[in-house]
Amino acid sequence: MHEHWVIPDIHGCAKTLRALIEDLIKPSKHDWLYFLGDYIDRGPSSKEVIDYLMFLQKEDYNLRLLMGNHEDYLLKAYEVELKQKGFLGIKPGNRKKREWLLLGGKETMQSFRLNDIKDFPKEYLEWMKKLEYYIELDNYYLVHAGFNFKKSDPFEDKDSMLWVRDYDIEPQKIKNKKIIHGHVPVSLEFIDISIRNIKSYKFIDLDNGCYMTKREGFGNIVALELNSMEYKVQYNLDL
């Protein structure tokens, strides 16, 4: 049986990701790897993370990749920067860029060896623009953050798929399937409880805050295999 692995927020931790894939998961080219977004920011190696994912794609591994709010932040900050026009040599401030830099964008710029966001390589921006917002599987919906169940059709609200934190799930709106997401860091203990009790839970949050290495119970990348509900934990090798 082919394996189906779900991998949440990586946040610029390329060594940790490689160890998870190559030492713990060891996927064949018949298996599937689903990534929940937030490949960049906070950690030291955002460029290397994307390079590695691009390499896996070129080597014909089966990958499906979701957009995260950090990719969304970068894309919007870049677009604002391009559209801004100065007056008498003075440009208005780019609030989106300032916010993104404070939320880990500074480390991403350093990873790409850039001083100006306008110089961000087009190849990487185009790669991000092609990321999916959600994935429907037989028993699960995979999404970075969640869905807006206040809408009659929660799949209309892409912004919530990237940013929402608290929401009450209405199972009938998602065909009574479970949600697997990242975005909000939770402890390994909570992840374990959610996986072991998935029949009574409506969701699994897999984000263990890989960059949160100084907080007990956090600081790892977790990967969940959907057939066996086995999970792997790779401690952070980057920070």
Phi and psi in degrees as a GROMACS rama.xvg file:
@    title "Ramachandran Plot"
@    xaxis  label "Phi"
@    yaxis  label "Psi"
@TYPE xy
-70.0605  144.151  HIS-2
-92.2182  148.74  GLU-3
-128.215  106.053  HIS-4
-105.024  133.754  TRP-5
-108.991  128.123  VAL-6
-127.156  121.659  ILE-7
-88.7025  -158.387  PRO-8
-46.3919  125.946  ASP-9
-103.74  -35.8752  ILE-10
49.632  54.5382  HIS-11
70.462  20.14  GLY-12
-105.654  79.6578  CYS-13
-70.8112  -41.902  ALA-14
-62.7319  -39.6386  LYS-15
-65.3114  -43.4168  THR-16
-62.001  -46.2455  LEU-17
-61.3165  -41.4606  ARG-18
-64.4286  -40.9304  ALA-19
-59.7329  -48.0246  LEU-20
-70.3696  -49.8034  ILE-21
-85.9347  -27.6424  GLU-22
-101.821  -30.8576  ASP-23
-106.673  -51.2422  LEU-24
-78.276  -47.8387  ILE-25
50.5308  60.1867  LYS-26
-71.7954  148.141  PRO-27
-89.5767  173.218  SER-28
-80.2784  2.94097  LYS-29
-97.5715  -14.2745  HIS-30
-81.9492  170.373  ASP-31
-121.693  139.801  TRP-32
-120.24  119.998  LEU-33
-110.597  124.297  TYR-34
-110.672  136.092  PHE-35
-95.4319  11.7051  LEU-36
97.8478  -179.928  GLY-37
58.1048  63.8832  ASP-38
-83.5127  -22.1752  TYR-39
-113.435  172.838  ILE-40
77.9766  153.325  ASP-41
75.3842  -60.0183  ARG-42
-75.7975  173.527  GLY-43
-85.4998  -9.26852  PRO-44
-133.795  52.469  SER-45
-61.9881  -42.9314  SER-46
-60.0344  -43.6414  LYS-47
-65.6171  -33.9377  GLU-48
-61.7657  -50.011  VAL-49
-65.9557  -39.7416  ILE-50
-57.7881  -41.321  ASP-51
-67.754  -41.1766  TYR-52
-65.2885  -40.0321  LEU-53
-62.0745  -39.7555  MET-54
-61.2492  -45.7062  PHE-55
-60.794  -39.9291  LEU-56
-62.8467  -44.1432  GLN-57
-67.3772  -27.4332  LYS-58
-85.3079  7.86914  GLU-59
68.1135  30.1441  ASP-60
-76.2757  152.675  TYR-61
-85.0205  102.863  ASN-62
-119.612  140.692  LEU-63
-128.375  133.265  ARG-64
-127.202  128.911  LEU-65
-95.1816  154.225  LEU-66
-75.9938  138.315  MET-67
-111.204  168.279  GLY-68
-66.5364  -24.4202  ASN-69
-74.6687  -36.6095  HIS-70
-65.3224  -40.7125  GLU-71
-61.0128  -41.9509  ASP-72
-61.0143  -47.3686  TYR-73
-61.2501  -46.8809  LEU-74
-60.8775  -41.5981  LEU-75
-71.0079  -39.2722  LYS-76
-63.6343  -38.7759  ALA-77
-64.3568  -44.772  TYR-78
-64.2064  -41.5672  GLU-79
-61.3689  -43.306  VAL-80
-61.4712  -40.568  GLU-81
-67.0574  -35.5262  LEU-82
-81.7258  -19.0249  LYS-83
-69.1258  136.447  GLN-84
-120.619  133.782  LYS-85
-82.8391  163.583  GLY-86
-129.749  120.15  PHE-87
57.1325  37.117  LEU-88
81.8353  2.46692  GLY-89
-111.691  127.061  ILE-90
-102.166  144.108  LYS-91
-67.6611  157.087  PRO-92
-69.47  149.575  GLY-93
-103.848  94.261  ASN-94
-60.6087  -39.638  ARG-95
-59.6708  -43.5306  LYS-96
-65.1935  -43.2552  LYS-97
-59.7756  -45.1674  ARG-98
-63.8213  -44.1503  GLU-99
-62.4991  -42.9852  TRP-100
-61.0552  -38.1121  LEU-101
-70.8782  -25.0208  LEU-102
-95.1616  18.9959  LEU-103
117.273  -6.74128  GLY-104
-63.7454  -29.0274  GLY-105
-58.3103  -43.6822  LYS-106
-66.4628  -34.7708  GLU-107
-66.6706  -43.533  THR-108
-59.7132  -41.3896  MET-109
-64.8574  -39.0016  GLN-110
-61.9755  -37.8269  SER-111
-88.4763  -0.0135435  PHE-112
57.5072  49.3832  ARG-113
-116.769  148.279  LEU-114
-109.092  -21.3962  ASN-115
-127.677  125.767  ASP-116
-60.7918  -25.9881  ILE-117
-65.7922  -16.5588  LYS-118
-91.4475  6.3951  ASP-119
-59.9538  130.754  PHE-120
-58.6956  129.747  PRO-121
-60.0728  -35.7942  LYS-122
-57.2923  -39.8422  GLU-123
-75.8733  -37.0172  TYR-124
-64.6404  -42.5793  LEU-125
-64.9973  -37.3703  GLU-126
-60.1779  -44.0379  TRP-127
-66.0835  -38.886  MET-128
-63.2246  -23.2796  LYS-129
-88.3664  -2.30971  LYS-130
-65.728  145.752  LEU-131
-82.8552  162.706  GLU-132
-98.2395  -30.0233  TYR-133
-157.43  162.175  TYR-134
-130.087  129.575  ILE-135
-100.608  124.735  GLU-136
-116.108  -179.951  LEU-137
-56.9438  -43.293  ASP-138
-119.218  -2.47983  ASN-139
-139.327  155.288  TYR-140
-112.023  128.486  TYR-141
-101.834  133.23  LEU-142
-153.461  154.364  VAL-143
-66.1322  -53.7347  HIS-144
-112.573  -54.454  ALA-145
164.136  -160.204  GLY-146
-132.213  156.931  PHE-147
-94.732  97.4886  ASN-148
-81.5885  -0.182981  PHE-149
-74.5599  -18.7705  LYS-150
-86.8136  149.409  LYS-151
-64.5957  -32.9106  SER-152
-120.371  99.3457  ASP-153
-65.3687  -13.725  PRO-154
-82.0206  -2.72888  PHE-155
-79.7914  -23.2671  GLU-156
-99.5761  90.2562  ASP-157
-69.7877  -32.4317  LYS-158
-60.4426  -42.1918  ASP-159
-65.8664  -31.9519  SER-160
-61.6463  -24.1697  MET-161
-99.6687  -27.3065  LEU-162
-124.253  -23.3484  TRP-163
-60.6074  145.345  VAL-164
-119.056  -42.6777  ARG-165
-119.774  126.622  ASP-166
-158.97  148.697  TYR-167
-96.2863  119.031  ASP-168
-75.2634  132.216  ILE-169
-111.119  97.2671  GLU-170
-55.1971  -33.0145  PRO-171
-64.2922  -23.1419  GLN-172
-80.4089  -12.6742  LYS-173
-125.999  33.9327  ILE-174
58.5358  28.849  LYS-175
60.1613  26.5253  ASN-176
-90.9026  158.827  LYS-177
-84.4288  153.637  LYS-178
-103.356  134.097  ILE-179
-119.154  125.73  ILE-180
-144.278  175.929  HIS-181
-123.814  -131.242  GLY-182
78.7317  -50.558  HIS-183
-106.672  112.288  VAL-184
-63.5789  133.372  PRO-185
-132.863  163.197  VAL-186
-73.982  159.712  SER-187
-59.0067  -36.144  LEU-188
-61.7638  -43.5753  GLU-189
-65.8675  -41.1252  PHE-190
-60.7795  -44.8379  ILE-191
-61.3814  -44.8417  ASP-192
-62.3089  -42.9938  ILE-193
-62.0786  -43.6416  SER-194
-67.9851  -43.5576  ILE-195
-70.9392  -21.6373  ARG-196
-119.865  35.1765  ASN-197
-62.2329  -25.936  ILE-198
-64.4726  -29.0336  LYS-199
-102.786  -6.68436  SER-200
-100.884  148.509  TYR-201
-94.2406  -6.87635  LYS-202
-153.717  162.321  PHE-203
-129.978  123.64  ILE-204
-98.5059  117.028  ASP-205
-98.1132  -2.62333  LEU-206
-77.2024  113.322  ASP-207
-100.921  13.4356  ASN-208
60.3338  65.7888  GLY-209
-57.1845  -25.9344  CYS-210
-85.9471  -6.15035  TYR-211
-92.3204  59.7776  MET-212
-73.5175  -16.7859  THR-213
-93.8818  2.66212  LYS-214
-107.429  126.481  ARG-215
-61.7506  134.133  GLU-216
85.1733  3.79536  GLY-217
-127.96  -178.208  PHE-218
94.4675  21.3838  GLY-219
-127.982  163.353  ASN-220
-104.673  127.861  ILE-221
-107.443  137.557  VAL-222
-123.358  132.122  ALA-223
-113.326  129.447  LEU-224
-94.8695  124.576  GLU-225
-78.0787  -23.3031  LEU-226
-77.6169  -46.4811  ASN-227
-93.427  -16.3219  SER-228
57.925  27.9082  MET-229
-82.7156  145.097  GLU-230
-130.58  150.906  TYR-231
-113.591  146.631  LYS-232
-125.788  119.336  VAL-233
-111.325  117.88  GLN-234
-70.6089  158.767  TYR-235
-70.9058  126.282  ASN-236
-106.074  -0.443073  LEU-237
-100.646  -29.1755  ASP-238
